[in-house]
Amino acid sequence: MNPASDLNIEYVAHLARLALTDAEKQKFARQLGDILHYVEKLKQVDVTGVEPMAHASPVFNVWAADVARPGLPVESALRNAPAQRDHMIVVPKVVE
């Protein structure tokens, strides 16, 4: 089976909400076909005994320490708010 031959680039573009020219459709169809062809090649690799992983190398927590510190003064936090009341930002009601 050739996954590239089954590729409907117009359908994919519609799902992605993209308006593509004919030249872009040809270019992206070729690129997506190459990707699908590569995935088919990867399916042929024997991975018996290989543990599944999310990353190729170990990932460690790189966040800074969670230390409490003073926040912005209210005046600074509200400086660019379009509307404010009682030291809060006023936003349109979105739930009935």
C-alpha positions in Angstrom: 0.0 0.0 0.0 1.3 3.4 -0.9 -0.1 6.0 1.7 0.9 8.9 -0.5 -1.4 7.7 -3.3 -4.4 7.8 -0.8 -3.6 11.3 0.4 -6.4 13.8 -0.2 -4.6 17.1 0.3 -7.7 19.2 -0.2 -9.4 17.3 2.7 -6.3 17.8 4.9 -6.2 21.5 4.0 -9.9 21.8 4.8 -9.3 20.2 8.3 -6.4 22.6 8.9 -8.5 25.6 7.7 -5.9 26.4 5.0 -6.6 28.0 1.7 -3.9 26.5 -0.6 -3.0 27.4 -4.2 -2.6 24.6 -6.7 1.2 24.9 -6.5 1.0 24.7 -2.6 -1.3 21.6 -2.9 1.3 19.9 -5.1 4.2 20.9 -2.9 2.5 19.9 0.4 1.1 16.7 -1.1 4.6 15.6 -2.1 6.0 16.6 1.4 3.2 14.8 3.3 3.7 11.8 1.0 7.4 11.7 1.9 6.5 11.8 5.6 4.0 8.9 5.2 6.5 6.9 3.2 9.1 7.4 5.9 6.6 6.2 8.6 6.0 3.1 6.5 9.8 2.5 6.5 9.9 2.9 10.3 7.2 0.2 10.6 9.6 -2.3 9.1 12.2 -1.8 11.9 12.4 -4.6 14.5 11.8 -3.0 17.9 11.6 -6.2 19.8 12.9 -5.6 23.3 13.0 -1.8 22.9 11.1 0.0 25.7 8.7 2.7 24.4 9.6 6.2 25.4 8.3 9.7 24.9 11.7 11.3 24.4 15.0 10.2 22.8 17.0 11.4 25.8 16.1 11.7 29.5 14.0 14.7 30.4 14.5 16.3 33.8 12.4 19.0 35.5 14.0 22.3 34.5 11.6 24.6 36.4 12.9 27.1 38.9 12.3 26.5 42.6 8.7 27.4 43.6 9.5 30.3 46.0 6.9 32.8 47.2 7.9 36.4 46.3 6.0 39.7 46.2 3.7 40.2 43.1 2.9 43.3 41.2 1.3 46.2 42.9 -2.4 46.5 42.0 -1.9 49.7 40.1 0.8 48.2 37.9 -1.3 45.0 37.3 -4.3 47.0 36.2 -2.5 49.7 34.3 -3.4 48.3 30.8 -6.8 46.9 31.8 -9.5 48.2 29.5 -12.0 48.4 32.4 -11.6 47.9 36.1 -13.7 48.0 39.2 -12.8 47.4 42.9 -9.2 46.5 42.0 -10.3 43.9 39.5 -10.3 43.7 35.7 -13.9 43.9 34.3 -14.6 41.5 31.4 -17.7 40.8 29.4 -20.0 38.1 30.8 -19.6 34.8 28.9 -21.8 32.5 30.9 -25.6 32.9 31.4 
